[in-house]
């Protein structure tokens, strides 16, 4: 039995399989996950798109004005596990060809090959091959009503899922920074250095988004800029343990441009200079640490002794190489 789901009678719903429990609370920013199939309402019921071709469902966020607002109207009538067919008037699906084509391009327009999901306007979808492109393109010039068969998989309220940066407001981004730092610290303690570095990098990215909205030199700008320092240091330590020496040099130098006497930055940069074989620069940083923190004398002396040993070995190899060329 079909019935209208909107006051203007532009969307008709037919339940194929009843869902479970009560109707979810579709509050703003609720993350809705569902599989869908799009069909024309011609005699052949031509299939345009099908998320199951990739095995990855669609995701939209309630209230974020996804380009296909009809989808939001549809899923808000559904229970978890429900499968329903929606007939949608052409006036509500005029943007569908644009949405479909944009995401197809984002996926590389690869034929017949399942591709990783890609975000576009808050959603992810899998597509059939290019054979349906002409059918979709024809809708751009002559819109038609479409049928969507939807299976609602999940409806997660804000706080029940990890929010991506693009959906966060400034307050949420600021709150998330220490959370990401702590998650990075936990991964670091577990010696998962690459994963930890990603968390620190994500936190730095969110800070950078906030900094760009402030005027350089203002109090808010300075506070946000200071928050970068421990994250840059932690990120550099992870990179150092992965022998990414040039990355360490770059990020510790950024710290030293803000705080020229930061001992942690100097020590990590010195170690990275050794790894990248810049012995002069390494010795300069180690010697500056002597001046700033005498308590690290023993540690620095150890590093300098190791540097001397490496220099002797390097000189020996270089002499052998030159002798080989001569003789």
Secondary structure, 3 states (H helix, E strand, C coil): CEEECCCCCCEEEEEEECCECCCCCCCCCCEEEEEEEEEECCCCCCEEEEHHHCCCCEEEECCCCCCCHHHHHHHCCCCECCEEEEEECHHHCCCHHHHHHHHHHHCCCCCCCCCCCCCECCECCCCCCHHHHHHHHHHHHCCCCEEEEEEEEEEECCCCCCCCHHHCCHHHHHHHHHHHHHHHHHHHHCCCHHHHHHHHHHHHHHHHHHHCCCCCCCHHHHHHHHHHHHHHHHHHHHHHHCCCHHHHHHHHHHHHHHCCCCHHHHHHHHHHHHHCCCHHHHHHHHHHHHHHCHHHHHHHHHHHHHHHHHHHHHHHHHHHHHHHHHC
